[in-house]
């Protein structure tokens, strides 16, 4: 009989933990839903993946892009020095 009560207590603890977890998940999902509904489609489309390609470090670019970029910098420097 003692073992059965022990199992019941453990099961009750597990169920309580599960209920608390589900409450937390529901509240987090509600918050996400609230935030998402504040955005208009135009807000999302303009900021979907803003990547400033001109600021990509040169070591991540293909070799041909690197040489093109270096030539552009030389031309700019030459114009400035004129």
TIFI-226924 format. One record per atom (N, C-alpha, C, O): residue in three letters; atom name; x, y, z. Coordinates in nm, 3 decimals. Atoms other than C-alpha are relative to their C-alpha. Example, Ala and Ser with C-alpha at 12.3 -4.5 7.8 and 13.67 -1.06 7.14 Angstrom:
# TIFI-226924
R     r    a         x         y         z
R   ALA    N     0.089    -0.119     0.000
R   ALA   CA     1.230    -0.450     0.780
R   ALA    C     0.090     0.120     0.000
R   ALA    O     0.194     0.118     0.066
R   SER    N    -0.082    -0.119    -0.006
R   SER   CA     1.367    -0.106     0.714
R   SER    C    -0.077     0.109     0.073
R   SER    O    -0.026     0.220     0.090
END
This chain:
# TIFI-226924
R     r    a         x         y         z
R   UNK    N     0.083    -0.120     0.000
R   UNK   CA     0.000     0.000     0.000
R   UNK    C     0.086     0.126     0.000
R   UNK    O     0.052     0.226    -0.063
R   UNK    N    -0.091    -0.113    -0.008
R   UNK   CA     0.287     0.232     0.078
R   UNK    C     0.058     0.033    -0.138
R   UNK    O     0.076     0.150    -0.172
R   UNK    N    -0.056    -0.019     0.133
R   UNK   CA     0.431     0.182    -0.272
R   UNK    C    -0.103     0.068    -0.091
R   UNK    O    -0.067     0.154    -0.172
R   UNK    N     0.106    -0.060     0.082
R   UNK   CA     0.098     0.273    -0.433
R   UNK    C    -0.016     0.148     0.032
R   UNK    O    -0.033     0.229    -0.059
R   UNK    N     0.009    -0.142    -0.039
R   UNK   CA     0.078     0.599    -0.236
R   UNK    C     0.121     0.078    -0.051
R   UNK    O     0.108     0.192    -0.096
R   UNK    N    -0.122    -0.063     0.048
R   UNK   CA     0.435     0.679    -0.328
R   UNK    C    -0.011     0.027    -0.151
R   UNK    O     0.026     0.135    -0.197
R   UNK    N     0.018    -0.015     0.144
R   UNK   CA     0.358     0.625    -0.697
R   UNK    C    -0.102     0.110    -0.030
R   UNK    O    -0.083     0.189    -0.122
R   UNK    N     0.103    -0.104     0.019
R   UNK   CA     0.045     0.843    -0.669
R   UNK    C     0.057     0.139     0.024
R   UNK    O     0.027     0.232    -0.052
R   UNK    N    -0.061    -0.130    -0.030
R   UNK   CA     0.244     1.129    -0.513
R   UNK    C     0.094     0.042    -0.113
R   UNK    O     0.094     0.158    -0.154
R   UNK    N    -0.092    -0.032     0.109
R   UNK   CA     0.510     1.108    -0.782
R   UNK    C    -0.076     0.035    -0.128
R   UNK    O    -0.038     0.128    -0.200
R   UNK    N     0.082    -0.028     0.117
R   UNK   CA     0.248     1.098    -1.053
R   UNK    C    -0.067     0.138     0.012
R   UNK    O    -0.076     0.211    -0.087
R   UNK    N     0.060    -0.132    -0.023
R   UNK   CA     0.075     1.401    -0.901
R   UNK    C     0.102     0.111    -0.022
R   UNK    O     0.070     0.214    -0.081
R   UNK    N    -0.106    -0.099     0.021
R   UNK   CA     0.405     1.591    -0.896
R   UNK    C     0.029     0.018    -0.148
R   UNK    O     0.043     0.130    -0.197
R   UNK    N    -0.027    -0.006     0.143
R   UNK   CA     0.469     1.503    -1.259
R   UNK    C    -0.112     0.074    -0.072
R   UNK    O    -0.086     0.156    -0.160
R   UNK    N     0.114    -0.067     0.063
R   UNK   CA     0.120     1.616    -1.359
R   UNK    C    -0.001     0.150     0.031
R   UNK    O    -0.032     0.231    -0.056
R   UNK    N    -0.006    -0.142    -0.037
R   UNK   CA     0.159     1.944    -1.169
R   UNK    C     0.108     0.073    -0.078
R   UNK    O     0.088     0.185    -0.125
R   UNK    N    -0.109    -0.059     0.078
R   UNK   CA     0.491     2.011    -1.339
R   UNK    C    -0.043     0.017    -0.144
R   UNK    O    -0.016     0.120    -0.207
R   UNK    N     0.048    -0.006     0.139
R   UNK   CA     0.334     1.932    -1.675
R   UNK    C    -0.101     0.114    -0.019
R   UNK    O    -0.095     0.185    -0.119
R   UNK    N     0.099    -0.109     0.010
R   UNK   CA     0.045     2.172    -1.609
R   UNK    C     0.068     0.137     0.004
R   UNK    O     0.031     0.227    -0.071
R   UNK    N    -0.074    -0.127    -0.007
R   UNK   CA     0.285     2.451    -1.511
R   UNK    C     0.073     0.027    -0.130
R   UNK    O     0.075     0.140    -0.179
R   UNK    N    -0.071    -0.015     0.127
R   UNK   CA     0.489     2.390    -1.824
R   UNK    C    -0.096     0.039    -0.111
R   UNK    O    -0.066     0.128    -0.190
R   UNK    N     0.098    -0.032     0.103
R   UNK   CA     0.181     2.397    -2.045
R   UNK    C    -0.053     0.143     0.016
R   UNK    O    -0.075     0.212    -0.084
R   UNK    N     0.041    -0.139    -0.024
R   UNK   CA     0.067     2.723    -1.884
R   UNK    C     0.105     0.097    -0.052
R   UNK    O     0.073     0.199    -0.114
R   UNK    N    -0.110    -0.086     0.046
R   UNK   CA     0.407     2.874    -1.957
R   UNK    C     0.006     0.003    -0.152
R   UNK    O     0.025     0.109    -0.212
R   UNK    N    -0.003     0.007     0.146
R   UNK   CA     0.399     2.754    -2.318
R   UNK    C    -0.115     0.080    -0.059
R   UNK    O    -0.096     0.154    -0.156
R   UNK    N     0.117    -0.074     0.050
R   UNK   CA     0.051     2.895    -2.371
R   UNK    C     0.021     0.150     0.015
R   UNK    O    -0.012     0.226    -0.075
R   UNK    N    -0.022    -0.144    -0.020
R   UNK   CA     0.147     3.232    -2.225
R   UNK    C     0.107     0.052    -0.097
R   UNK    O     0.093     0.163    -0.150
R   UNK    N    -0.103    -0.043     0.096
R   UNK   CA     0.463     3.249    -2.441
R   UNK    C    -0.056     0.007    -0.142
R   UNK    O    -0.028     0.102    -0.215
R   UNK    N     0.060    -0.002     0.133
R   UNK   CA     0.268     3.160    -2.754
R   UNK    C    -0.097     0.117    -0.016
R   UNK    O    -0.105     0.177    -0.123
R   UNK    N     0.090    -0.115     0.005
R   UNK   CA     0.010     3.423    -2.671
R   UNK    C     0.077     0.129    -0.020
R   UNK    O     0.035     0.217    -0.095
R   UNK    N    -0.083    -0.119     0.015
R   UNK   CA     0.283     3.683    -2.639
R   UNK    C     0.056     0.009    -0.142
R   UNK    O     0.059     0.117    -0.201
R   UNK    N    -0.050     0.000     0.138
R   UNK   CA     0.434     3.580    -2.972
R   UNK    C    -0.111     0.040    -0.097
R   UNK    O    -0.088     0.119    -0.189
R   UNK    N     0.114    -0.033     0.086
R   UNK   CA     0.092     3.600    -3.135
R   UNK    C    -0.033     0.149     0.009
R   UNK    O    -0.061     0.213    -0.092
R   UNK    N     0.030    -0.142    -0.019
R   UNK   CA     0.033     3.945    -2.986
R   UNK    C     0.101     0.087    -0.074
R   UNK    O     0.063     0.185    -0.139
R   UNK    N    -0.105    -0.077     0.067
R   UNK   CA     0.366     4.073    -3.118
R   UNK    C    -0.014    -0.010    -0.151
R   UNK    O     0.000     0.090    -0.222
R   UNK    N     0.012     0.019     0.144
R   UNK   CA     0.313     3.925    -3.463
R   UNK    C    -0.117     0.078    -0.059
R   UNK    O    -0.108     0.128    -0.171
R   UNK    N     0.116    -0.071     0.052
R   UNK   CA    -0.028     4.084    -3.502
R   UNK    C     0.021     0.151    -0.005
R   UNK    O    -0.056     0.222    -0.070
R   UNK    N    -0.029    -0.145     0.005
R   UNK   CA     0.124     4.429    -3.443
R   UNK    C     0.067     0.039    -0.130
R   UNK    O     0.061     0.155    -0.170
R   UNK    N    -0.068    -0.030     0.125
R   UNK   CA     0.324     4.402    -3.766
R   UNK    C    -0.098     0.003    -0.116
R   UNK    O    -0.190    -0.078    -0.125
R   UNK    N     0.076    -0.001     0.125
R   UNK   CA     0.172     4.501    -4.094
R   UNK    C     0.084    -0.069    -0.107
R   UNK    O     0.206    -0.075    -0.093
R   UNK    N    -0.079     0.068     0.104
R   UNK   CA     0.273     4.313    -4.410
R   UNK    C     0.110     0.087    -0.059
R   UNK    O     0.217     0.036    -0.093
R   UNK    N    -0.105    -0.087     0.057
R   UNK   CA     0.464     4.617    -4.540
R   UNK    C     0.120     0.011     0.094
R   UNK    O     0.233     0.022     0.047
R   UNK    N    -0.111    -0.002    -0.095
R   UNK   CA     0.672     4.628    -4.220
R   UNK    C     0.087    -0.123    -0.016
R   UNK    O     0.210    -0.115    -0.013
R   UNK    N    -0.074     0.126     0.010
R   UNK   CA     0.769     4.267    -4.265
R   UNK    C     0.076    -0.006    -0.132
R   UNK    O     0.192    -0.049    -0.134
R   UNK    N    -0.065     0.013     0.130
R   UNK   CA     0.847     4.288    -4.637
R   UNK    C     0.124     0.088    -0.012
R   UNK    O     0.219     0.051    -0.081
R   UNK    N    -0.116    -0.089     0.009
R   UNK   CA     1.087     4.582    -4.594
R   UNK    C     0.115    -0.043     0.088
R   UNK    O     0.230    -0.006     0.062
R   UNK    N    -0.107     0.035    -0.092
R   UNK   CA     1.282     4.427    -4.312
R   UNK    C     0.024    -0.150     0.007
R   UNK    O     0.075    -0.200     0.107
R   UNK    N    -0.004     0.145    -0.010
R   UNK   CA     1.274     4.059    -4.399
R   UNK    C     0.142    -0.054     0.012
R   UNK    O     0.167    -0.130     0.106
R   UNK    N    -0.137     0.045    -0.015
R   UNK   CA     1.643     3.992    -4.454
R   UNK    C     0.093     0.113    -0.039
R   UNK    O     0.159     0.106    -0.143
R   UNK    N    -0.087    -0.112     0.038
R   UNK   CA     1.830     4.321    -4.450
R   UNK    C     0.147    -0.037     0.018
R   UNK    O     0.197    -0.046     0.131
R   UNK    N    -0.141     0.036    -0.006
R   UNK   CA     2.187     4.226    -4.537
R   UNK    C     0.079     0.107    -0.073
R   UNK    O     0.064     0.123    -0.194
R   UNK    N    -0.082    -0.102     0.067
R   UNK   CA     2.430     4.507    -4.607
R   UNK    C     0.120    -0.064    -0.069
R   UNK    O     0.226    -0.078    -0.009
R   UNK    N    -0.105     0.073     0.071
R   UNK   CA     2.637     4.331    -4.874
R   UNK    C     0.128     0.080    -0.015
R   UNK    O     0.236     0.022    -0.022
R   UNK    N    -0.122    -0.078     0.017
R   UNK   CA     2.877     4.620    -4.910
R   UNK    C     0.088    -0.006     0.125
R   UNK    O     0.206     0.029     0.118
R   UNK    N    -0.078     0.010    -0.123
R   UNK   CA     2.989     4.560    -4.550
R   UNK    C     0.051    -0.140     0.027
R   UNK    O     0.103    -0.166     0.136
R   UNK    N    -0.049     0.136    -0.018
R   UNK   CA     3.076     4.192    -4.601
R   UNK    C     0.153     0.003    -0.004
R   UNK    O     0.210     0.062    -0.096
R   UNK    N    -0.147    -0.001     0.000
R   UNK   CA     3.442     4.135    -4.508
R   UNK    C     0.056    -0.061    -0.128
R   UNK    O    -0.001    -0.156    -0.182
R   UNK    N    -0.056     0.039     0.129
R   UNK   CA     3.664     4.089    -4.812
R   UNK    C     0.041    -0.147    -0.003
R   UNK    O     0.038    -0.210    -0.109
R   UNK    N    -0.043     0.141     0.001
R   UNK   CA     3.787     3.745    -4.701
R   UNK    C    -0.116    -0.097    -0.024
R   UNK    O    -0.092    -0.214    -0.051
R   UNK    N     0.115     0.085     0.026
R   UNK   CA     3.432     3.610    -4.743
R   UNK    C    -0.045     0.006    -0.146
R   UNK    O    -0.136    -0.066    -0.187
R   UNK    N     0.041    -0.017     0.139
R   UNK   CA     3.409     3.718    -5.106
R   UNK    C     0.080    -0.089    -0.092
R   UNK    O     0.190    -0.133    -0.059
R   UNK    N    -0.069     0.078     0.102
R   UNK   CA     3.502     3.524    -5.417
R   UNK    C     0.119     0.080    -0.051
R   UNK    O     0.116     0.203    -0.048
R   UNK    N    -0.124    -0.067     0.041
R   UNK   CA     3.849     3.603    -5.555
R   UNK    C    -0.026     0.106    -0.106
R   UNK    O     0.032     0.215    -0.098
R   UNK    N     0.027    -0.100     0.105
R   UNK   CA     3.710     3.782    -5.864
R   UNK    C    -0.067     0.124     0.059
R   UNK    O    -0.042     0.235     0.013
R   UNK    N     0.064    -0.115    -0.064
R   UNK   CA     3.495     4.003    -5.639
R   UNK    C     0.104     0.081     0.077
R   UNK    O     0.096     0.204     0.082
R   UNK    N    -0.104    -0.069    -0.076
R   UNK   CA     3.799     4.086    -5.428
R   UNK    C     0.082     0.091    -0.091
R   UNK    O     0.106     0.207    -0.059
R   UNK    N    -0.083    -0.081     0.089
R   UNK   CA     4.005     4.204    -5.723
R   UNK    C    -0.080     0.118    -0.057
R   UNK    O    -0.026     0.227    -0.073
R   UNK    N     0.085    -0.108     0.048
R   UNK   CA     3.712     4.407    -5.859
R   UNK    C    -0.012     0.110     0.107
R   UNK    O    -0.005     0.229     0.076
R   UNK    N     0.016    -0.097    -0.108
R   UNK   CA     3.667     4.572    -5.521
R   UNK    C     0.130     0.078     0.022
R   UNK    O     0.127     0.198     0.046
R   UNK    N    -0.129    -0.068    -0.017
R   UNK   CA     4.039     4.651    -5.491
R   UNK    C     0.021     0.103    -0.110
R   UNK    O     0.071     0.212    -0.085
R   UNK    N    -0.013    -0.094     0.111
R   UNK   CA     4.035     4.813    -5.836
R   UNK    C    -0.088     0.122     0.021
R   UNK    O    -0.047     0.235    -0.008
R   UNK    N     0.089    -0.113    -0.027
R   UNK   CA     3.736     5.026    -5.737
R   UNK    C     0.060     0.092     0.106
R   UNK    O     0.052     0.214     0.094
R   UNK    N    -0.062    -0.082    -0.105
R   UNK   CA     3.918     5.142    -5.423
R   UNK    C     0.117     0.081    -0.057
R   UNK    O     0.135     0.198    -0.022
R   UNK    N    -0.112    -0.073     0.063
R   UNK   CA     4.225     5.233    -5.631
R   UNK    C    -0.051     0.114    -0.083
R   UNK    O     0.007     0.223    -0.080
R   UNK    N     0.059    -0.108     0.082
R   UNK   CA     4.007     5.434    -5.871
R   UNK    C    -0.050     0.113     0.088
R   UNK    O    -0.032     0.230     0.054
R   UNK    N     0.051    -0.103    -0.091
R   UNK   CA     3.843     5.616    -5.581
R   UNK    C     0.116     0.082     0.058
R   UNK    O     0.108     0.204     0.067
R   UNK    N    -0.115    -0.070    -0.054
R   UNK   CA     4.182     5.699    -5.430
R   UNK    C     0.064     0.091    -0.103
R   UNK    O     0.109     0.201    -0.072
R   UNK    N    -0.059    -0.080     0.107
R   UNK   CA     4.309     5.822    -5.764
R   UNK    C    -0.083     0.126    -0.024
R   UNK    O    -0.027     0.233    -0.046
R   UNK    N     0.088    -0.115     0.018
R   UNK   CA     4.005     6.052    -5.801
R   UNK    C     0.018     0.101     0.112
R   UNK    O     0.018     0.222     0.090
R   UNK    N    -0.017    -0.087    -0.116
R   UNK   CA     4.056     6.188    -5.452
R   UNK    C     0.133     0.075    -0.009
R   UNK    O     0.140     0.193     0.026
R   UNK    N    -0.134    -0.060     0.008
R   UNK   CA     4.426     6.255    -5.515
R   UNK    C     0.014     0.099    -0.116
R   UNK    O     0.109     0.177    -0.118
R   UNK    N    -0.010    -0.092     0.115
R   UNK   CA     4.359     6.444    -5.841
R   UNK    C    -0.030     0.141     0.036
R   UNK    O    -0.026     0.229    -0.050
END
